[in-house]
Amino acid sequence: MAVKIKLKKIGRTKSPFYRIVVAEDSWKRNGKEIEVLGTYNPIKTPNIFEIKEDRVQYWLSEGAQPTEGVAKLFLKNKLQQDSKLVKRSFSAAKKGKTKKKEEAQ
């Protein structure tokens, strides 16, 4: 079972608000989670992004992979300590998507 760092939507319709959580890959997007790492509010200007960097570092060292959206948030908000891990997982996710598109054609 793979552990992922993903976004869990808790906002209302047309008013998104997300929690950044650690969960099993097979669990539903809004299902249970192992741990809450932070929050993201894309509606506010500027976007509000709060994260527990030490816990993110721990989960990345344990082998958790961020989803593509979370990896973009990490890079955008410059999480310095784990940027190598995030960049590597983001580029791997990007390569996987292009292969699927090529296979479909």
C-alpha positions in Angstrom: 0.0 0.0 0.0 1.3 3.4 -1.0 1.0 6.4 1.2 0.2 9.7 -0.5 0.2 13.4 0.6 -3.0 14.7 -1.0 -5.7 17.4 -0.9 -8.9 16.8 1.0 -11.7 19.1 0.0 -13.7 20.4 3.0 -15.2 23.6 1.5 -18.7 24.2 0.1 -19.7 24.3 -3.5 -17.9 27.1 -5.4 -16.0 27.9 -2.2 -13.1 25.4 -2.0 -11.0 24.9 1.1 -8.6 22.1 1.4 -6.7 20.2 4.1 -3.3 18.7 3.1 -3.4 15.2 4.5 -1.5 11.9 4.5 -3.6 9.0 3.4 -3.4 5.6 1.7 -3.5 5.8 -2.1 -6.6 3.6 -2.3 -8.7 5.7 0.1 -11.2 8.2 -1.2 -10.4 11.8 -1.7 -12.6 12.9 1.2 -12.3 9.7 3.2 -10.2 9.1 6.3 -6.7 10.3 6.7 -3.6 9.3 8.7 -2.6 12.8 9.6 -3.5 16.4 8.8 -0.4 18.4 7.6 -1.9 21.8 6.9 -4.5 23.8 5.0 -4.8 25.6 1.7 -7.4 28.3 0.9 -7.3 29.3 -2.8 -10.1 31.8 -2.5 -8.4 34.4 -0.3 -6.0 36.9 -2.0 -3.2 36.1 -1.5 -3.8 32.3 -1.3 -3.4 31.1 2.3 -1.1 28.1 2.6 -0.2 26.8 6.0 1.8 23.6 6.5 3.8 21.8 9.2 7.1 21.5 7.4 8.7 19.1 9.9 5.8 16.6 9.5 6.0 16.9 5.7 9.7 16.2 5.9 9.1 13.2 8.1 6.4 11.7 5.7 8.6 12.3 2.6 11.5 10.5 4.3 9.1 7.6 5.1 8.4 7.3 1.4 5.1 9.2 1.1 4.6 10.6 -2.4 2.8 13.9 -2.9 0.1 14.0 -5.6 0.7 16.3 -8.5 -1.4 19.1 -7.1 0.3 19.0 -3.7 3.7 18.9 -5.4 2.9 22.1 -7.3 1.8 23.8 -4.1 5.0 22.8 -2.4 7.1 24.1 -5.3 5.1 27.3 -5.5 5.4 28.0 -1.8 9.1 27.0 -1.8 9.4 24.4 0.8 13.2 24.5 0.7 14.1 21.5 2.8 12.3 18.9 0.7 12.5 20.5 -2.7 14.6 17.7 -4.2 12.1 15.1 -3.1 9.2 17.1 -4.3 10.7 17.9 -7.7 11.6 14.3 -8.2 8.1 13.0 -7.4 6.5 15.8 -9.4 8.5 15.0 -12.5 7.8 11.3 -12.1 4.0 12.0 -11.9 4.3 14.2 -15.0 6.1 11.5 -17.0 3.5 8.9 -16.0 0.6 11.1 -17.3 2.3 11.6 -20.7 2.8 7.9 -21.1 -0.9 7.2 -20.5 -1.9 9.8 -23.0 0.4 8.3 -25.6 -0.9 4.8 -25.0 -4.5 6.0 -25.4 -3.8 7.4 -28.8 
